[in-house]
Amino acid sequence: MPLTALPPHRPRLRFDRNELAGAFGDLGTDLPLLIGVIAASGMDSAGVLILFGLMQVFSGWWYGMPMPVQPLKAFAALVIAQKIPGRVIFGGGLAIGVGMLLLSVSGLIDGLARLVPKPVVRGIQFGLALQLATLALKEYVPADGLGGYALAAAGFIVTVVLLGNRRWPAALVVLALGVAYGLLFKLDLATAQRAIGLRLPTWHVPQWPDILTGAVLLALPQIPLSLGNSVLATRQVVQDYFPERPLTVRQISFTYALMNLVNPFLGGFPVCHGSGGMVGHYTFGGRTGGSVVLYGLLFLTLGLFFSQGFQQIVHIFPLPILGVLLLFEALTLATLLRDISTHRADLLLALLVGLLCSGLPYGYLVGLVAGTALYYAMRQGWVGLGKR
């Protein structure tokens, strides 16, 4: 992008209706994962929600752009599938925090960033888009039967009509539609009243056996996804949307590490940054750190005052609406392929990496390694995917 095309200077923090709309751009990804890990692990919901909110506020303030915080996806999937207890989760979170800190301060993360080419990063983003779209269409949209399909269709139409509208942000209108639906058809006043009450996180010190177990069971499977999506792909999205405010992979990996060096001691679930989250905030109006701060305040409020009945409260909100938000996040991620679309070989490589990431066990590791190897083999003329 030429210098003359750069947008006017953006404030670091802004709080208006568009930042509020952008705040909900990542809700469809985060909320189901948090519900799932709390239910599977028995972790205290107050600690999980309060620390998740605090990390959002920290990230929004630190970066001054919509750099959200997300639960570690590989961690969450393993916890939900294997019902791993909280003490091992805390140990694994501390292990990955230390590992990312070493990569950051040693500069090794910079070498990895130089090694992995842009088409592979775009492929990782495309793979995430495929996973999010599949989740939205297979799990969320059909969740409430025929009524849910009608609600999702209405939300989709509203989003298409209002997307990019600064006066009537699409996400706020769609969320209002979902809230109205939940209040009319799902609200149980007795359950809602029992959920209210002040709670605070509790102190916890991870023990060595849990750190070692968490490192093997949880941290190692997470690292490829974190390097690909949380660090490299997120840096690429910053370059796409905020070229006037460049960030290095070392900066992103440092705050990733810092958050996970704090979370385990106060009962928080391990977290990362994520390209999909930033795209989600940006798609629905977030342009400053204000959208992430507002998002964090939502979780802080839930954790401090409503964590006793968190799972019951969130079930009031209809999943089809979350599916619509998730689908548009996926579509926006997929459109990032456009800047390599004129280079046939790069585009085919990105599509291949995306399919590997979304379709295979440990797909992000396979896609990252195989895609990078194939890229350099193409440059040496050993393999051909068409003219660049």
Salt bridges, closest charged atoms under 4 A:
ASP16 OD2 - ARG14 NE 3.09
GLU19 OE2 - ARG14 NH2 3.20
ASP44 OD1 - ARG199 NH2 2.36
ASP110 OD2 - ARG250 NH2 2.75
ASP144 OD2 - LYS186 NZ 3.07
ASP210 OD1 - ARG87 NH1 2.76
ASP240 OD2 - ARG122 NH1 2.89
GLU244 OE2 - ARG10 NH1 2.68
ASP339 OD2 - LYS118 NZ 2.72
ASP339 OD2 - ARG122 NH2 2.74
ASP346 OD1 - ARG388 NH1 2.60
